[in-house]
Amino acid sequence: MSDMRFNVNEAVLDAAGDGQGFMAVKGSRMGFPCVIDFFTYMALTGHAYQIRAGTVATGLAADAVLTDTAANMCVDALTGTTIIPCSLRLAMLDVATGTNLQAAMKAVGVVSSAGTAFVPLPLLQGGSAAVSTARVATDGGVTVTAELATTTRRLWEFVALQTQSATVLAVGVLGTIAAAAYQPILPYIGKGPACVYVQIAATTAFTLHYGALDYIELPTASV
């Protein structure tokens, strides 16, 4: 029978440098092992990043209709880099006479080809710059490869058919999109070349929105 014992040292956060040998497994005073989840570990080690749309009180305008090859934000990984989208958050406003509000996140094995560059933000404050690249542009100004049922992964979608008479978001189904988040049980593993992109549109109105896409970046050789 094995005997598992932990190092109980709650008052001190021990740390060893890379390649400095073994560390004792840490546990609580009640004998429970201390286990860190994968996502937190990726952030602590500087492998988690964010791209975002909209600033302060200025939302980013969406497209007038969901259009093939047009997106509002994306993250690209070239050969040698792998990306894993972890969370997507969107907040919509100003849906004047919008009759079909749509949002979708998709992934494909071809990087984007046009759009305003966005420097991914490390979720580890002061962390290293990303190897992956990103684009964020108004009115569907990011150009991605054409969607095909045989090559494009559909990761997340939101559709609401509701006519707006005012310039503010109605309560109900549209009002809940701010809380909608992509948190996958089975994540997409974007082994480069790969592109994860977000499309947002509303017919007859340029929906304004704020968005944030969090993702993990890893050297493909480590995956």
URKA-V97596 format. One line per field, one symbol per residue. ss: DSSP state (H for helix, E for strand, C for the rest). A space follows every 50 residues. Layout:
# URKA-V97596
ss: ???
This chain:
# URKA-V97596
ss: CCCCCCEECCCCCCCCCCCCCCCCCEECCCCCECCCCHHHHHHHCCCEEE EEECECCECEECECCCCCCEECEEEEECCCEEEEEEEEEEEEECCCCCCC EEEEEEEECCCCCECCEECCEECCCCCCCCCCEEEECHHHCEECCCCCCC CCEEEEEEEECCCCCCCCCCCCCHHHHHHCECCCCCCCCEECCEEEEEEE EECCCCCEEEEEEEEEEEEHHHC
